[in-house]
Amino acid sequence: MSATIEEIRHSAAHLVASAVCSLFEDVKIDIGPATDDGFYYDFDLPHRLSAEDFPAIEKAVRKLIGAKLPFVREELTRDQAKELFKDQPYKLERLADIPEGEPISIYRTGDYVDLCRGPHVEHSGCIGAVKLMSVAGSYYRGDEHNKMLQRLYGIAAATQQELDAIVKRLEEAKRRDHRKLGKELELFTITESVGPGLAHWLPKGARVRVAIEDYWRKEHFRHGYEMLFTPHIGRANLWETSGHLGFYKDSMFPAMSVTEGDGAKATQEAYYVKPMNCPFHIQAYLSKKYSYRDLPLRWAELGTVYRYEKDGVRHGLFRVRGFTQDDAHIFCAPEKIEDEIRFTVRFCLRVLRRFGFTDISAYLSTKPEKAVGDAAKWEQATASLRHALESEGLAYEVDEGGGAFYGPKIDMKIKDALGREWQLGTIQFDFNLPERFHLTYTGEDGKEHQPYMVHRALLGSLERFFGILIEHYAGAFPTWLAPVQAAVLNITDAQLPFAQDVLAKLKAADIRAEGNWDNDKIGAKIRKATLAKTPYMLVVGGREAEAGVVAVRSREKGDLGTMTPEAFIALVQSETAEQP
């Protein structure tokens, strides 16, 4: 039986740990799991690992591979395991995590032994090639209060050819890294002066964001949504009622204490910056009475929330402490919920496709063992999600028992230009908050009923979505999203008046354009615009100025010849128009 890629990667991690233990003194080992791209292993040792150590470690690993050492599984008693790992404190702590009665297994590979549940390849020769990629610090168990360990990252494959393909893909991912491109293209910055995980959208990044938001709002109004704007902070009792303080407090920023009232009537109130928007949308619902004729209510908000993401978890725009969710909540009568979910799935697909994502799939997460809400509601909600996916012909997998305790959900996933999967849209039922906040509407029978509540996001957060877009397009955004859609470039100062007039016409037509009037040669100006990944360059020389035209150069198609400013405006407007 051939080994899976996960088994190859995890087994390679053991070989790397074996090599490190053989090359360096006083090595304390922790864990070495497989990851989406490869594997890592965490070490505590006096020697500071660096790229200079990689050749020696890789040589030792190749020797282990050539020896075709079997991976031998053994089961031990707890006392036997404690004795075996008495000099390995991290392994002893991991051993303590294993519940009483569960098997305690180890794997031996030559002289190396590790506490591990497996599985592994049959022998080390099943691993075709291993390459170390980087080393970084990582807190033990991901807790910033624990010791910093050294995390050694690597990749592994069944053959050298497969490994070379992985290296090529990772190099391309590195070239597309949104943190690198964000700096080069002046899109965003994160500064320690303000605080880690708090992003600043720079002017060019902000232009992209405005384009995203303008499209987002227009589509929501077209699809029957209304907009909300809600506060950034709320009293503690709001978060107590919603359950966030009970379930989510560790991910919330600490409370701020505020004095309410004067003199003898003064009281101390605790406020929290919001980690989510839903309790505020519920308060908006509670501001008046609704009947079945008013439903469904579709309320959306680009609401900025704040979460205390710890060191080691934050990553560029993908994991930040302050971010804007493209949030929406739908309040619906139960008998209308299936039609509403189908409508929502179609809307989600339309928006994601507009941004260039065509490989879209879904995961349907069903009722877990511990859940709130009666069984009939769960059955109806899950069926409506399933039928919506099937009616749209959308491929999906079922995650049995993977729903939240308060309702089933659909997660929409896209694949980017490198084939990486990203979870974006979410359609999440919630039976919990309507009960906690006593939401009602007047039914056709004149009685009070509880509405179904659906949490819905299309893009996730604007920050994370922007990072995905940067990497998907390698910074070369389609024209409708590009921060600068056209650069006007004069050859000499003699053409400056006409070039400035062209720029004014483009801006009047709502084309995002800028002019480069520097004294540089035209070749340098073109290079600058090319490095900025500008979709169009309009070159104005003496002949062009005299004829009242511009020489158009396309990022995608090269030279397009000359055209009048009006013809170029029509070209861009046609290219950026939404498809029906």
Secondary structure, 3 states (H helix, E strand, C coil): CCCCHHHHHHHHHHHHHHHHHHHCCCCEECCCCECCCCEEEEEECCCCCCHHHHHHHHHHHHHHHHCCCECEEEEECHHHHHHHCCCCHHHHHHHHHCCCCCCEEEEEECCEEEECCCCCCCEHHHCCEEEEEEEEEEEHHHCCCCCEEEEEEEEEECCHHHHHHHHHHHHHHHHHCHHHHHHHCCCEEECCCCCCCCEEECHHHHHHHHHHHHHHHHHHHHCCCEECCCCCEEEHHHHHHHCHHHHCHHHCCCCEEEEECCHHHCEEEEEEECCCCHHHHHHHHCCCCCEHHHCCEEEEEEEEEECCCCCCCCECCCECCEEEEEEEEEEECHHHHHHHHHHHHHHHHHHHHHCCCCCEEEEEECCCCCCCCCHHHHHHHHHHHHHHHHHCCCCEEEECCCCECCECEEEEEEECCCCCEEEEEEEEEECHHHHHCCCCEECCCCCEECCEEEEEEEEEEHHHHHHHHHHHHCCCCCCCCCCCCEEEEECCHHHHHHHHHHHHHHHHCCCCEEEECCCCCHHHHHHHHHHCCCCEEEEECHHHHHHCCEEEEECCCEEEEEECHHHHHHHHHHHHCCCC
